Amino acid sequence: MDKTLKAKTRLNGICPYFTMFPLDFPYSILEEHGSRGEWVLDPFCGRGTTIYASRLLGMPSIGIDSSPVATAISEAKLVNIKPGHIVSTAIKILKNAEEPSDIPTGEFWELAFHKNVLNSLCKFRESFLRNCRSDSRKALRAIILGALHGPRPKSKQSYFSNQSQRTYAPKPNYAVNYWKRKGLLPEEVDVIEIIREKADRYFGLEKSQGMGKIIVGDSRNNKYFQKIQSQVNWVITSPPYYGMSSYIPDQWLRSWFLGDSSQVNYSSPEQLNHLSPDHFSSALKKVWENSSDICAQNATLVIRFGSINTRNVDALEIIKKSLCQTRWKIKNIKSAGFASQGRRQAIHINSKVSNPREEYDIWANLNC
Ligand SMILES: C[S@@+](CC[C@H](N)C(=O)[O-])C[C@H]1O[C@@H](n2cnc3c(N)ncnc32)[C@H](O)[C@@H]1O
C-alpha cells in the first residue's frame, strides 16, 4: 500500500484492538486476486481490518465476532458519514439526555474518570443502549470506545481516562494502586472537543463507501451464517492463536460502555475455548464448515495463524487438522515471518518475545 493511501486509511485505527493483523495483509491479497463487487467474509473479524481492506477496494463484506467490542469497532468501518454529523449527534445526545440511571461507583471509577466526564460517558452509554442504529451513532460509539482509556499526554488531552494503556483496559486493583502511588487524579477533559478532533481525524479524509454487515455471534454456530444472503468469494481471517483467550477480560472497560457490568467479566463461553489443541481444531473446523456453506464455488480461504510462547503447540498441525474433512482443500502454506517482526499476536501477549514463533498464511480453495 503506498504512502498516500496510508494517510487516507486512518479510519482503520479508530480504536485499538490487540492481535489485529496489518491492513496490508488482507488489502494486498484482495487487491492482487480479488475483484470489485466480490463478497468478503471474516468469521473472526476483530476490529475489522479485513472489513476495512474490502471497503477500500469496493468489495462488500461480512464480519462476525463474538466480542461486542470487536463488532462495535468493526461496524464503524462500514459507516458512511461526515465528521460534522458525528459531532452534532454527540452534542444532541448530551443536551437531550436525562441524568443517567446507572453511574458506577467505587474507588476505581472515582480515580479512572473525572465525575463530569463519567456522567457524560454514562449519558452516551444509556443512549446507545436504547438505540445505536444510525451511521452517526455507530461512528460516535466507536470514537468513544477508542478514546475511553489511554495515556495522558503533556499537552492536548486525547482520552477520557486517568493515565492508562490504550489497548488493554486497566485491571481495577492494579490501576487504583498505580494512580494512588503516583498521585494521579483524573482531569476534567472536554468530551466534545476530543470527539470533534477524532471525528475529523478518522472520517475527514475517508472517501471509500462502506458496504456490508457485522454480526455479533459465535462463529461455531451455524445460525449466524444463515442470516447471510450473499455468496462469499473470499474468506480472510485470523482466529485467536491457541492459548490466546483474554479478549473479553482485557476489554472489560469498553465492554462496560457497551452495556456489560461495571466489573471485570472473566467468563466468555462464546469465545473459542483452549482446552486442548484437538478440541481447538474441532471448533475451528465448525467455523470453516459454516463459512463454506455461504461461499461461491470458486471461493478462497486465507488464514493467518501462529502460536504464542506460553503454549508449546504446532500451529500448522492445528490448522491442517481443522481443515481436514471439510470442503476446503489446502493449496499453499506460506511463512508470514516471525512474531517478533511485526505487530503480531504473540507480541501483544508477551512484550518480551524470548522465542519468536513463526506465523503462517494458509491458502485453501473450496473443493466442489
Ligand atoms: C486474532 S483476533 C482477530 C483480529 C482481526 N484479524 C483484526 O485485524 O482485528 C481473533 C478474534 O476472534 C474472536 N473470537 C474468539 N472466539 C470466537 C468465536 N467463537 N466466534 C467468533 N469470534 C471469536 C475474538 O473476539 C477476536 O476478536
The ligand as a MOL file (V3000), in Angstrom:
LIG
                    3D

  0  0  0     0  0            999 V3000
M  V30 BEGIN CTAB
M  V30 COUNTS 27 29 0 0 0
M  V30 BEGIN ATOM
M  V30 1 C -6.8700 -12.5520 16.2360 0
M  V30 2 S -8.3520 -11.7440 16.6110 0 CHG=1
M  V30 3 C -8.8540 -11.1510 15.0350 0
M  V30 4 C -8.2050 -9.8520 14.7280 0
M  V30 5 C -8.5820 -9.3120 13.3800 0
M  V30 6 N -7.9140 -10.0540 12.3130 0
M  V30 7 C -8.2150 -7.8400 13.2850 0
M  V30 8 O -7.3670 -7.4840 12.4650 0
M  V30 9 O -8.7010 -7.0470 14.0910 0 CHG=-1
M  V30 10 C -9.4230 -13.1020 16.8860 0
M  V30 11 C -10.8640 -12.7050 17.1760 0
M  V30 12 O -11.6160 -13.8960 17.3130 0
M  V30 13 C -12.7080 -13.5910 18.1670 0
M  V30 14 N -13.3320 -14.8580 18.5940 0
M  V30 15 C -12.8900 -15.7610 19.5030 0
M  V30 16 N -13.7400 -16.8030 19.5800 0
M  V30 17 C -14.7530 -16.5570 18.6940 0
M  V30 18 C -15.9140 -17.2740 18.3050 0
M  V30 19 N -16.2220 -18.4650 18.8460 0
M  V30 20 N -16.7070 -16.7320 17.3520 0
M  V30 21 C -16.4190 -15.5360 16.7970 0
M  V30 22 N -15.3360 -14.8140 17.1340 0
M  V30 23 C -14.4900 -15.3110 18.0720 0
M  V30 24 C -12.0820 -12.7610 19.2700 0
M  V30 25 O -13.0710 -11.9980 19.9410 0
M  V30 26 C -11.0910 -11.9050 18.4670 0
M  V30 27 O -11.6570 -10.6690 18.1450 0
M  V30 END ATOM
M  V30 BEGIN BOND
M  V30 1 1 1 2
M  V30 2 1 2 3
M  V30 3 1 2 10
M  V30 4 1 3 4
M  V30 5 1 4 5
M  V30 6 1 5 6
M  V30 7 1 5 7
M  V30 8 2 7 8
M  V30 9 1 7 9
M  V30 10 1 10 11
M  V30 11 1 11 12
M  V30 12 1 11 26
M  V30 13 1 12 13
M  V30 14 1 13 14
M  V30 15 1 13 24
M  V30 16 1 14 15
M  V30 17 1 14 23
M  V30 18 2 15 16
M  V30 19 1 16 17
M  V30 20 1 17 18
M  V30 21 2 17 23
M  V30 22 1 18 19
M  V30 23 2 18 20
M  V30 24 1 20 21
M  V30 25 2 21 22
M  V30 26 1 22 23
M  V30 27 1 24 25
M  V30 28 1 24 26
M  V30 29 1 26 27
M  V30 END BOND
M  V30 END CTAB
M  END
